[in-house]
Amino acid sequence: MTLILLAISLTIALCVIAYNFAIYALPFMVGLTAFQYVYGMEAGFLLSALAALGAALLSVALVIAVVGFAKNPALRLIALAVFAVPAMIAGYALVHGVTKNFVDSTIMLNLLGGAGGLFIGIAAMLNLNALGTGVLSR
């Protein structure tokens, strides 16, 4: 009984961690690309990591600045969509990877993955919108 409860609690913890990682898919990919580019230019590992961190923070700051300063709702929605589309793809891949061994129907697997991607994408948009309006509305 203890092992079952441990497995359930670890699965829940893994889902929470994966959800938080999927929300920030765009900064991670921007940071990874910056790291690969700077490391490919034969800079050191430390300088590459610093460039990756700076690029990731700059991508989040850029979207927050657009959300905070733009008056046009369409521009704000586009900025949030740029942030949310990689999160949707990561959410789809996450749900598809977790459930592919349990669900036999391909249609049901794609619908479940699409629902997970939509959920994570909307959560990423809401999270960044709240952060952008909270930081820059003061």
N, C-alpha and C positions, 0 to 999 in steps of 0.2 A: 504494500500500500504506500509505503514511504517513497519508493522509487517512482511510482506513478505520479504522486504529487510533485516530486522533484522534476520529473519530465515535463509536467504541465507548467510548472512555474518557470522552468528554463525556456520552454517554448514561448511563453508570454513575454519573458524578458528579451528573447531574441527578436520577437516581432516588434517590440517597442524600439529596440536599437536599430533594427532595419528600417522602421518607419522614419526615425529621425535622420538616418543616413540618406534615405531616398528623398526627403524634403530638400536637402541641400545638395542635389545632384549637379546643378549648374556650377556652383563654386568649386566643387571637387573636380569636375572635368576641366574647368578653366585652369585650376591650379596644376592638375596633372599635365595638361598641354604645355603650360609655361615651364614646368619642371623639365619635361622632355626636351623642349626647345633650348633652354639654357644649358642643360647638361650635354646636349648634342653639340653645342658651341664650345665644348671642352672647358667649361667653367667647373668649379669644384662642386661637390655634393652639397656643402653648406650654402653656397651662393645660389644653387639651383633650388634648394628648399626654401630659402628666403624669397626668391622670385615667385615661387609657387604660392607661398602664403600671401604675398603682396597682391598677386593677381586674383586670388580667390576673394580676398577682402575687398579689392577694388570692384570686382563684379557685383558683389552684394551692395556695396556703397553706391554704385551707379544706379542700380535698380531702386534703391531706397531714395536716392535723390530725385529720380524721375517721379516716383510715387508721391514724394513729399512736395515737390515744387510744381508739378504739372497741374494745370487747371482743367485741361481737356480730359474727360473720362475715357475717351478712346485711346489716348496716348498712355494713360495709366494702365488700362487693360492690356495694351500691347506689351508694356514693360513687365507686367505681372505674368503674361503668357510666355514671354521669353524665359522667365525664371521657372514657370510651371511645366513647360513641355518636357524638359529633361527629367523632371520629377515624375511626370506621368509615365515616361518610358521606363524609368527605374522601378516604379511601382508595378507596372505590368510585368516586367521581368522578374521582380521579386515574387509576386503572387504566382506567376506561371511556374517558376522554379520550385516553389514550395509545394504546389498542388499537382504537378505533372505526374507524380507516381501514385496519386490517390484517385484521380478522376480519369475515367476511361474515355469519355466522350470529348472529342476535339472541340466541338462547338461549345460545350459547357465549359471547357478549360479556357477557351478564348473569351467567353463572356465573363467568366470569373476573373480572369486576368485584366480585362478591360474595366471591370467594375473596381478592381483594386487600384489600377492606374488612375482612373477618374477620381477616386477617393483621395489618393495621395496628391494628385495634381491640384485639386481644390484645396486640400489642407495646406499645400505649399503657398498657394495664392493668398489664402486667408492669413497665414502666418506672416508672410512678407508684407502684406497690406497693413496689418496691425502694427508691425514693427516700423514701417515707413511713416505711417501717420502718427504713431506715438513718439517717434524720435524727433520728427521735424515739425510737429504742431506746437511745440513749446515756445 
